[in-house]
Amino acid sequence: MASAPRPVRWLFLLLAGWLALAALRNAVAGGFDVGPLFDRYVHDAVLLLAGGSCVLRAVLRREERLAWGLIGAGVLAWTFGEIYYTGVLWTVETVPVPSPADGGYLLMPPLVLAGLVALFRVRTQGVPITLRADGLTAALAVAAVSAAIVFETALDYAPGDPLGIATVLAYPISDLVLGGFVIGALAGAGWRLDRTWFVLGVGFLTFWLADSLYLVEVANGTYESGNRFEAGWWIGLTLIAGAAWQPVPAPDAEPPREGLRLIVMPLSFAMVGLALLIYGCFAPLNALAILLAAAALAAVMARLIFTFRENVHMLHVSRDEAVSDVLTGLPNRRALTRDLERAIPGVCDQPVVLALFDLDGFKLYNDTFGHPAGDGLLIRLGANLRDYLDGRGTAYRIGGDEFCALFVPREQVVDPIVAGAASALSERGEGFAISCSHGSVLLPLEATEASEALHIADQRMYAQKNAGRASASRQSKDVLVRALAERNLELSSHAGYVAALSERVARHLALPVDVIDRIRHAAELHDIGKVAIPDAILSKPGPLSDSEWEFIRRHTLIGERIIAAAPALTEVAAIVRSTHERWDGTGYPDLLAGPDIPLGSRIISVADSFSAMIAERCYRKSRSPELALRELRDCAGTQFDPVVVEAFCTAWTEYEAWRAVQAPAEGAPTAG
């Protein structure tokens, strides 16, 4: 009792020594008179000291005052009953049942039980319901054993009057309730050997053994006052009082971990109940024992139900955590991939937009204001995006400062919705400004697999991010495109259309991002050489003469020289030079054939020819897209690369579907 004051420890050592000597005397020299040390009233004084120490513990420990106050009152009630028995009934030949002593004895169990319940509630806060079910199983099994051993004997001994029967039967019933509760409390605590409950258990077991032997001897007519087992009552009550002074476990003690013992113990007590039921099939067994044994099995079944519910709950929680971002509560990358795989096969009639967002300025914010402030910012922005998409789609956080949106545009234009989502992920304040770059993809028109959709959206997002820091090649290209627009607006419009188609073909062929950018730049500039061609030739309503064709055939060389003046566009210039080569080698200016023609040039050649065929000319009518596509296929293998033609046909179909979702077409593009 390390937590008990020194005087209390000395008191319990003194009581323990006397009890040991008393038990030894009763066992081996019951009739031996050793003077006042073992006078029949001395044990009453021992019990008064034990009960008083329990009450003292209640006074000193405020957190458990009610528990130990009730237990101490129960010990003192039994003691006062014992004092009456010692003084009045010790030498009576026939002890009346009930007597005032029985009143004190039987007042102890309800008081102690109430104290044990209060102690259990204080010591086992937060115990899961499965362990409480284990405790109930253990309590019922122990009570069933107690009923099987003692209850029948007590029933045989009970006098004929109802009050006498009730009094006699109250003893084994109270014993089995108290013993069962203590065992149940140990089970409910996960079988952690808390010294308090362990000492209480030993005390009640000792008390129960003494009561059981008393009932047996009374039933056999052999009981005499001062019997050898009477010290069991005194030892049991002293142990119960001593339990009050055991060290209190730390309030933050680690809860019991799931392990084999946590299921073996309740199953063991269930087997006890089952064994009693089987025994009752072949030998007489009282109804109370059978009822308690059956209740123990029912408690085990309830435990299985609780365990199943807990496992289902944990499974749901683990699934939610697996697809949820811990910080923002938004779905994570795994949830996005799952939703994409579900959405893509079913969006043929209802296109879905996937948009990725990457915060700009977040690292500086994090370094300036600290990680807690950065986490708070991510939580706010995630909530903003979720609220913005409410009713439209789903917001995701896929890692770090990257967010995602998956939504159905319905009849709305996509770009404003994406821009609004980007605005929801922006925040400004004193000393900081957070914005975001974004890229989007329309499903299934531009991608038919989740990985492909994420790849395209990611490329577009970083392309936009890099566009904020325009490179030398982009700046040079933009200057030339602007010059072309100022010179001939129709050529500029045609070039933009060809560039859009060429980019989509390049993406369909899964070319690297830098190659796709280079092809788009070349497509935007493929007609830049025509700025040196007289308008009279470019706009001539009839067929061109041979000399005029010479001017036209030189425009790719002129374009190469203009573009190559910017060193950053050298590779783009090489692509532009070969945009009028033919697959069969009869093109210009270098008569290249087949794979010798740069791939970008082959792509632009197909897109340029298609655009020219569907455009209205002063000297001929435009063709329908279907006829233009048929013409491309007819010329595949002679004028055009067959692989590029097929890729173009697919890309153009997707492009037209994309344009229909983005905004209504205002008219057919012009070609130059």
C-alpha positions in Angstrom: 0.0 0.0 0.0 2.5 2.5 -1.2 -0.1 5.3 -1.4 -1.2 4.9 2.3 0.2 7.1 5.1 2.6 5.4 7.4 0.2 5.1 10.4 -2.4 3.4 8.2 0.2 1.0 6.8 1.3 0.1 10.4 -2.4 -0.4 11.3 -3.0 -2.8 8.5 0.2 -4.7 9.3 -1.0 -5.1 12.9 -4.5 -6.2 11.8 -2.9 -8.7 9.3 -0.7 -10.1 12.0 -3.6 -10.6 14.4 -5.8 -12.1 11.6 -3.1 -14.6 10.7 -2.7 -15.7 14.3 -6.4 -15.9 14.7 -6.8 -18.1 11.6 -3.9 -20.3 12.7 -5.4 -20.7 16.2 -8.9 -21.5 14.9 -7.4 -24.1 12.4 -5.1 -26.0 14.8 -6.0 -25.1 18.4 -9.6 -23.9 18.4 -10.1 -24.8 22.1 -6.9 -23.4 23.3 -7.3 -20.3 25.6 -4.5 -17.7 25.1 -6.0 -14.9 27.1 -7.4 -11.5 26.1 -5.5 -11.4 22.8 -8.1 -13.8 21.2 -11.1 -12.9 23.3 -14.3 -13.2 21.3 -14.7 -9.3 21.3 -11.3 -8.6 19.9 -12.3 -9.4 16.3 -15.1 -6.8 16.6 -12.5 -4.2 17.4 -10.4 -5.4 14.4 -13.4 -5.0 12.1 -14.2 -1.6 13.5 -10.7 -0.4 12.7 -10.9 -1.9 9.2 -14.2 -0.2 8.5 -13.0 3.1 10.0 -9.9 3.0 7.8 -12.2 2.6 4.8 -14.2 5.7 5.8 -11.0 7.6 6.4 -9.9 6.9 2.8 -13.3 8.3 1.7 -12.6 11.5 3.6 -9.1 11.9 2.2 -9.8 11.0 -1.5 -12.4 13.4 -2.9 -12.6 11.8 -6.3 -13.7 8.5 -4.9 -15.4 9.7 -1.7 -18.8 8.3 -2.6 -17.4 4.9 -3.5 -15.3 4.3 -0.4 -17.9 5.9 1.8 -20.5 3.4 0.8 -18.1 0.5 1.0 -16.9 1.6 4.4 -20.5 2.0 5.6 -21.2 -1.6 4.4 -18.2 -3.0 6.3 -19.3 -1.1 9.5 -22.9 -2.4 9.0 -21.7 -6.0 8.9 -19.4 -5.2 11.9 -22.4 -3.9 14.0 -24.3 -7.0 13.1 -21.3 -9.0 14.3 -21.1 -7.1 17.5 -24.7 -7.9 18.3 -24.1 -11.5 17.4 -21.0 -11.7 19.6 -22.7 -10.0 22.5 -26.1 -11.6 22.4 -26.2 -14.7 20.2 -22.7 -16.2 20.6 -23.8 -18.7 23.2 -27.5 -19.1 22.2 -28.2 -22.7 21.2 -30.7 -21.9 18.5 -30.1 -18.7 16.7 -33.4 -17.0 15.6 -33.7 -16.3 11.9 -34.0 -13.5 11.2 -32.3 -11.6 14.0 -31.0 -8.0 14.5 -27.6 -9.4 13.5 -29.0 -10.4 10.2 -30.1 -6.9 9.6 -26.5 -5.7 9.9 -25.1 -8.5 7.8 -27.6 -8.1 5.0 -27.2 -4.3 5.0 -23.6 -4.7 3.9 -24.2 -6.1 0.3 -26.4 -3.3 -1.1 -24.1 -0.6 0.4 -20.9 -2.3 -0.8 -22.5 -3.0 -4.3 -23.5 0.7 -4.6 -19.9 1.7 -3.7 -18.4 -0.8 -6.2 -20.6 0.6 -8.9 -19.5 4.1 -8.1 -15.9 3.0 -8.0 -16.2 1.2 -11.4 -17.7 4.3 -13.0 -14.8 6.5 -11.8 -12.0 4.0 -12.6 -13.3 2.8 -16.0 -14.5 5.8 -17.9 -14.5 5.3 -21.6 -14.5 1.5 -21.4 -15.9 0.1 -24.7 -19.2 -1.7 -24.6 -17.5 -5.0 -25.6 -15.5 -5.1 -22.3 -18.6 -4.2 -20.4 -20.3 -7.2 -22.0 -17.3 -9.3 -21.0 -17.7 -8.2 -17.4 -21.4 -9.2 -17.5 -20.5 -12.6 -18.9 -17.9 -13.2 -16.2 -20.3 -11.9 -13.4 -23.1 -14.2 -14.6 -20.8 -17.2 -14.9 -19.4 -16.8 -11.4 -22.8 -16.2 -10.0 -24.0 -19.4 -11.7 -21.2 -21.4 -10.1 -22.0 -19.9 -6.7 -25.7 -20.7 -7.1 -24.9 -24.2 -8.1 -22.6 -24.8 -5.1 -24.3 -22.9 -2.3 -27.8 -22.0 -3.2 -29.3 -25.5 -3.0 -27.7 -26.0 0.4 -29.1 -22.7 1.7 -32.5 -23.6 0.4 -32.5 -26.9 2.3 -31.5 -25.2 5.5 -34.0 -22.4 5.3 -36.8 -22.5 7.9 -40.4 -22.9 6.8 -41.6 -19.3 7.3 -41.2 -17.0 4.3 -39.2 -14.4 6.2 -36.7 -17.0 7.4 -36.4 -18.4 3.9 -35.8 -15.0 2.4 -33.2 -14.2 5.1 -31.2 -17.4 4.6 -31.3 -17.2 0.8 -30.3 -13.6 0.9 -26.8 -14.6 2.0 -25.7 -16.7 -1.0 -27.5 -14.4 -3.4 -25.7 -11.3 -2.1 -22.4 -13.2 -2.2 -22.8 -14.3 -5.8 -23.9 -10.7 -6.8 -20.8 -9.1 -5.1 -18.4 -11.7 -6.3 -19.8 -11.6 -9.8 -19.6 -7.8 -9.9 -15.9 -7.8 -8.9 -15.0 -10.4 -11.5 -17.1 -8.5 -14.0 -15.3 -5.3 -13.1 -11.9 -6.9 -13.7 -13.2 -8.2 -17.1 -14.7 -4.8 -17.9 -11.3 -3.2 -17.3 -9.7 -5.6 -19.9 -8.3 -7.9 -17.2 -5.7 -5.4 -16.2 -4.7 -6.3 -12.7 -5.5 -3.0 -11.0 -4.4 -3.7 -7.4 -7.6 -2.3 -6.0 -9.9 -4.6 -7.9 -7.5 -7.5 -7.3 -7.5 -7.0 -3.5 -11.3 -6.6 -3.6 -11.6 -9.8 -5.5 -9.5 -11.8 -3.0 -11.5 -10.2 -0.2 -14.9 -11.2 -1.6 -13.6 -14.6 -2.5 -12.5 -15.2 1.1 -15.7 -13.8 2.4 -17.7 -16.1 0.0 -15.8 -19.2 1.1 -16.5 -18.4 4.7 -20.2 -17.9 4.0 -20.4 -21.1 2.0 -18.7 -23.2 4.7 -21.0 -21.6 7.3 -24.1 -22.5 5.3 -22.9 -26.1 4.8 -22.1 -26.6 8.5 -25.4 -25.1 9.6 -27.2 -27.4 7.2 -25.3 -30.3 8.6 -26.0 -29.2 12.2 -22.2 -29.0 13.0 -21.8 -25.2 13.3 -20.4 -23.7 16.6 -19.4 -20.2 17.3 -15.6 -19.7 17.1 -15.4 -22.1 14.2 -12.1 -22.4 12.2 -13.5 -20.7 9.1 -14.9 -17.6 10.9 -11.6 -15.8 10.4 -12.4 -15.9 6.7 -15.1 -13.2 7.3 -12.8 -11.0 9.2 -9.9 -11.4 6.6 -12.3 -10.8 3.8 -13.6 -7.6 5.3 -10.2 -6.4 6.2 -9.0 -7.0 2.6 -12.0 -5.0 1.3 -11.0 -2.1 3.6 -7.3 -2.5 2.6 -8.3 -2.2 -1.1 -9.2 1.4 -0.4 -5.5 2.2 0.2 -4.1 0.6 -2.9 -2.3 2.9 -5.4 -4.7 4.6 -7.9 -3.9 3.9 -11.6 -2.8 6.9 -13.6 -5.9 8.5 -15.3 -4.1 8.5 -18.6 -3.2 4.8 -18.5 -3.2 3.2 -21.9 -6.5 1.3 -22.6 -6.2 -2.4 -23.0 -5.2 -3.4 -26.5 -7.1 -5.9 -28.5 -5.4 -9.3 -28.0 -6.1 -13.0 -27.6 -6.8 -12.7 -23.9 -9.7 -10.3 -24.5 -11.6 -12.9 -26.4 -10.3 -16.0 -24.5 -11.5 -14.8 -21.1 -15.2 -14.2 -22.1 -15.2 -17.5 -24.0 -13.8 -19.3 -20.9 -16.6 -17.9 -18.7 -19.1 -18.8 -21.4 -17.8 -22.4 -21.4 -18.4 -22.4 -17.6 -22.0 -21.5 -18.2 -22.3 -24.1 -21.0 -20.7 -26.8 -18.7 -23.3 -26.0 -16.0 -26.1 -26.3 -18.5 -24.8 -29.7 -19.7 -24.3 -30.8 -16.1 -27.9 -29.8 -15.4 -29.0 -32.3 -18.1 -27.6 -35.3 -16.2 -27.8 -34.2 -12.5 -30.1 -32.0 -10.4 -29.3 -28.3 -10.6 -31.4 -25.5 -9.1 -33.3 -23.1 -11.4 -31.2 -20.0 -10.4 -27.9 -21.6 -11.5 -29.5 -22.7 -14.8 -30.9 -19.2 -15.4 -27.6 -17.5 -14.6 -25.6 -19.9 -16.8 -28.0 -19.3 -19.7 -27.7 -15.5 -19.1 -23.9 -15.8 -19.4 -24.2 -17.4 -22.8 -26.7 -14.7 -23.8 -24.1 -12.1 -22.7 -21.5 -13.7 -24.9 -23.9 -13.6 -27.9 -24.5 -9.9 -27.2 -20.7 -9.4 -27.1 -20.4 -10.9 -30.5 -23.1 -8.5 -31.8 -21.2 -5.5 -30.2 -17.9 -6.8 -31.7 -19.5 -7.1 -35.2 -20.9 -3.5 -34.9 -17.6 -2.2 -33.8 -15.8 -3.9 -36.7 -18.3 -2.6 -39.2 -17.9 0.9 -37.8 -14.1 0.6 -37.9 -14.4 -0.6 -41.5 -16.5 2.4 -42.4 -14.2 4.8 -40.7 -11.1 3.2 -42.3 -12.8 3.5 -45.7 -13.7 7.1 -45.1 -10.2 7.9 -44.0 -8.7 6.1 -47.0 -10.6 8.4 -49.4 -10.6 11.6 -47.3 -8.0 14.3 -46.8 -7.2 14.5 -43.1 -6.7 18.3 -43.0 -9.6 19.6 -45.1 -12.0 16.7 -44.9 -12.3 16.8 -48.7 -12.1 13.6 -50.8 -8.5 12.8 -51.6 -6.6 11.5 -54.7 -7.8 8.0 -54.2 -11.4 9.1 -54.1 -10.8 11.2 -57.2 -9.4 8.2 -59.1 -12.4 6.1 -58.0 -14.9 8.7 -59.0 -13.3 9.2 -62.4 -13.3 5.5 -63.1 -17.0 5.4 -62.2 -17.9 8.6 -64.2 -16.0 8.1 -67.5 -18.0 5.0 -68.7 -21.3 6.7 -67.9 -20.9 10.3 -69.3 -21.4 9.7 -73.0 -24.7 11.7 -72.8 -23.6 14.0 -70.0 -20.0 15.2 -70.3 -18.0 15.8 -67.1 -15.2 18.3 -66.6 -12.1 17.5 -64.6 -10.2 20.6 -63.4 -6.9 20.6 -61.5 -5.8 23.6 -59.4 -2.3 24.4 -58.0 -2.0 27.3 -55.6 0.5 30.1 -56.5 2.2 31.8 -53.6 1.4 29.2 -51.0 5.0 28.3 -50.2 5.8 32.0 -49.5 2.7 32.2 -47.3 3.7 29.1 -45.4 7.3 30.3 -44.9 6.1 33.8 -43.8 3.3 32.9 -41.4 4.2 29.4 -40.4 2.8 25.9 -41.0 -0.3 26.2 -38.7 -1.4 29.3 -40.6 -0.7 27.5 -43.8 -2.9 24.6 -42.7 -5.6 27.1 -41.7 -5.4 28.6 -45.2 -5.8 25.2 -46.9 -8.8 24.5 -44.7 -10.5 27.8 -45.7 -9.8 27.5 -49.4 -11.0 23.8 -49.4 -14.2 24.9 -47.8 -14.6 27.7 -50.3 -14.2 25.3 -53.2 -16.6 22.8 -51.7 -19.2 25.5 -51.2 -18.7 26.9 -54.7 -19.2 23.5 -56.3 -22.2 22.6 -54.1 -24.9 21.4 -56.4 -22.5 21.3 -59.4 -19.9 18.7 -58.5 -17.3 17.6 -56.0 -14.2 19.2 -54.6 -11.0 17.3 -53.8 -7.6 17.9 -52.2 -5.1 15.6 -53.9 -2.0 16.6 -52.0 0.0 19.6 -50.8 -1.5 22.7 -52.3 -3.2 20.9 -55.2 -7.0 20.8 -55.4 -9.4 19.3 -58.0 -12.9 19.7 -59.1 -15.1 17.2 -60.9 -18.4 18.6 -62.2 -21.1 18.4 -64.9 -21.4 21.7 -66.8 -24.9 20.8 -68.1 -25.9 23.8 -70.3 -23.4 26.2 -68.9 -20.1 27.3 -70.5 -17.2 25.5 -68.9 -14.5 28.2 -68.7 -16.5 30.6 -66.4 -17.2 27.7 -64.0 -13.5 26.8 -63.8 -12.5 30.4 -63.4 -15.0 30.7 -60.5 -13.5 27.7 -58.8 -10.0 29.2 -59.2 -11.4 32.4 -57.6 -12.7 30.3 -54.7 -9.1 29.1 -54.2 -7.7 32.6 -54.1 -7.2 34.9 -51.1 -5.6 38.2 -50.5 -4.5 39.9 -47.3 -1.9 42.1 -45.7 1.4 40.9 -47.0 0.2 38.0 -49.1 -1.7 37.1 -52.2 -2.8 33.5 -53.1 -4.0 32.6 -56.6 -4.0 29.4 -58.5 -3.1 28.0 -61.9 -5.6 25.5 -63.4 -6.1 23.1 -66.3 -9.2 21.2 -67.3 -10.2 18.3 -69.5 -13.7 17.3 -70.9 -14.6 13.6 -70.4 -14.9 11.4 -72.3 -14.3 13.6 -75.3 -10.6 14.2 -74.5 -9.8 11.2 -72.3 -11.3 7.8 -71.7 -9.2 6.7 -68.8 -8.7 8.3 -65.3 -4.9 8.3 -65.7 -5.1 9.9 -69.1 -7.5 12.6 -67.9 -5.3 13.5 -64.9 -2.2 13.6 -67.2 -3.9 16.0 -69.7 -5.3 18.3 -67.0 -2.0 18.3 -65.2 -0.1 19.3 -68.4 -2.6 22.1 -69.1 -2.3 23.4 -65.5 1.4 23.6 -65.6 1.3 25.0 -69.1 -0.8 27.9 -67.7 1.5 28.2 -64.7 4.5 28.5 -67.0 2.6 30.9 -69.1 2.7 33.3 -66.3 6.4 33.4 -66.6 6.5 33.7 -70.5 9.6 32.2 -72.0 11.6 33.9 -74.8 10.2 31.5 -77.4 6.6 32.3 -76.3 7.2 36.0 -76.4 8.8 35.9 -79.8 6.0 33.7 -81.1 3.4 36.1 -79.7 5.0 39.0 -81.5 4.9 37.2 -84.8 1.3 36.1 -84.3 0.3 39.6 -83.6 2.2 40.9 -86.7 0.3 38.3 -88.8 -3.0 39.4 -87.4 -2.3 43.0 -88.2 -1.2 42.1 -91.7 -4.1 39.7 -92.5 -6.9 38.9 -90.0 -8.1 36.0 -92.1 -4.7 34.3 -92.0 -4.5 34.8 -88.3 -7.9 33.3 -87.7 -7.1 30.4 -89.9 -3.8 29.8 -88.1 -5.5 29.8 -84.7 -7.9 27.1 -85.9 -5.1 25.0 -87.4 -3.2 25.4 -84.2 -6.1 24.1 -82.1 -6.6 21.1 -84.3 -2.9 20.3 -84.5 -2.5 20.4 -80.7 -5.4 18.0 -80.3 -3.9 15.6 -82.8 -0.5 15.8 -81.0 -2.2 15.0 -77.7 -4.1 12.1 -79.3 -0.7 10.8 -80.4 0.5 11.1 -76.8 3.5 13.3 -77.7 5.5 15.0 -74.9 4.4 18.3 -73.6 7.3 20.3 -75.0 6.8 18.7 -78.4 3.1 19.6 -78.3 3.9 23.2 -77.5 6.4 23.4 -80.3 3.8 22.0 -82.8 1.2 24.5 -81.7 3.7 27.4 -82.1 4.6 26.2 -85.6 0.9 25.8 -86.5 0.2 29.4 -85.3 3.1 30.6 -87.5 2.9 28.3 -90.5 1.5 31.1 -92.7 3.8 33.8 -91.4 5.8 33.7 -94.7 2.7 34.9 -96.6 3.2 38.4 -95.3 5.8 38.7 -98.1 3.3 37.5 -100.8 1.4 40.3 -102.6 -2.3 40.6 -101.8 -3.1 40.3 -105.4 -1.9 36.8 -105.4 -3.3 35.7 -102.1 -6.7 37.1 -102.9 -6.8 36.2 -106.6 -10.3 34.8 -107.4 -9.1 32.4 -110.2 -6.4 29.9 -110.7 -2.8 31.0 -110.2 -0.2 31.1 -112.9 3.1 29.3 -112.8 5.0 32.4 -111.7 2.4 33.1 -109.0 2.8 29.5 -107.7 6.5 30.2 -107.4 5.7 33.0 -105.0 3.3 30.7 -103.0 5.9 27.9 -102.8 8.4 30.3 -101.4 6.3 31.3 -98.4 7.5 28.3 -96.2 11.1 29.4 -96.8 10.3 33.0 -96.1 8.4 31.9 -92.9 11.4 29.8 -91.8 13.8 32.8 -92.2 11.4 35.1 -90.3 10.9 32.7 -87.4 14.5 31.6 -87.2 15.5 35.2 -86.6 14.4 34.4 -83.0 17.0 31.8 -81.8 14.5 30.4 -79.4 12.2 29.4 -82.3 14.8 27.5 -84.4 13.0 24.2 -84.0 9.7 25.8 -84.8 11.1 27.3 -88.0 12.2 23.9 -89.2 8.7 22.5 -88.7 7.2 25.5 -90.7 9.6 24.9 -93.6 8.2 21.4 -94.2 4.5 22.0 -93.7 3.9 21.6 -97.5 5.9 18.4 -98.0 3.9 15.4 -99.2 4.0 11.8 -97.9 4.9 10.6 -101.5 7.8 13.0 -101.9 6.2 15.4 -104.4 5.8 18.4 -102.1 8.0 21.5 -101.5 10.5 22.9 -100.9 12.8 19.9 -100.2 10.9 17.0 -101.8 11.0 15.1 -98.5 9.0 11.8 -98.3 7.5 9.6 -95.6 9.1 9.7 -92.1 11.8 12.1 -93.3 9.1 14.9 -93.0 9.1 16.2 -89.4 6.1 14.8 -87.5 4.9 18.3 -86.6 4.9 19.3 -90.2 2.9 16.2 -91.2 0.3 17.1 -88.5 0.0 20.7 -89.5 -0.3 19.7 -93.2 -3.4 17.7 -92.5 -5.0 20.3 -90.2 -4.2 23.1 -92.7 -5.7 21.2 -95.7 -8.8 20.3 -93.7 -9.3 24.0 -92.7 -8.8 25.1 -96.3 -11.4 22.6 -97.6 -14.2 23.6 -95.2 -13.5 27.4 -95.6 -15.5 29.5 -98.1 -13.5 30.9 -101.0 -14.3 33.5 -103.6 -13.4 31.0 -106.3 -15.2 27.9 -104.9 -17.7 26.8 -102.3 -16.7 25.3 -99.0 -17.0 21.5 -98.4 -18.8 19.9 -95.5 -16.6 18.5 -92.7 -17.7 15.0 -93.7 -16.5 15.5 -97.3 -13.3 17.1 -96.1 -12.6 14.1 -93.8 -13.3 11.7 -96.7 -10.9 13.7 -98.9 -8.2 13.4 -96.2 -8.6 9.6 -96.1 -8.6 9.4 -99.9 -5.2 11.2 -99.9 -3.7 9.2 -97.1 -0.6 7.5 -98.3 0.0 10.0 -101.1 -0.3 13.5 -99.8 -0.7 12.8 -96.1 0.7 10.4 -93.4 -2.1 7.8 -92.9 -1.5 7.5 -89.2 -1.8 11.3 -88.8 -5.0 11.3 -90.9 -6.7 8.8 -88.7 -5.6 10.6 -85.5 -6.9 13.9 -87.0 -10.3 12.4 -87.8 -10.7 11.3 -84.2 -9.3 14.6 -82.8 -11.5 16.7 -85.0 -14.7 14.9 -83.8 -13.6 15.4 -80.2 -12.8 19.0 -80.9 -16.2 19.8 -82.3 -17.9 18.2 -79.3 -15.7 20.3 -77.1 -16.6 23.5 -78.9 -20.3 22.7 -78.6 -20.0 22.4 -74.9 -17.7 25.5 -74.5 -19.8 27.9 -76.5 -22.0 27.9 -79.6 -20.0 28.3 -82.8 -20.4 31.7 -84.4 -19.5 30.7 -87.9 -17.2 28.5 -89.9 -13.5 29.4 -89.6 -11.8 31.0 -92.5 -8.8 29.4 -94.1 -5.9 30.9 -95.8 
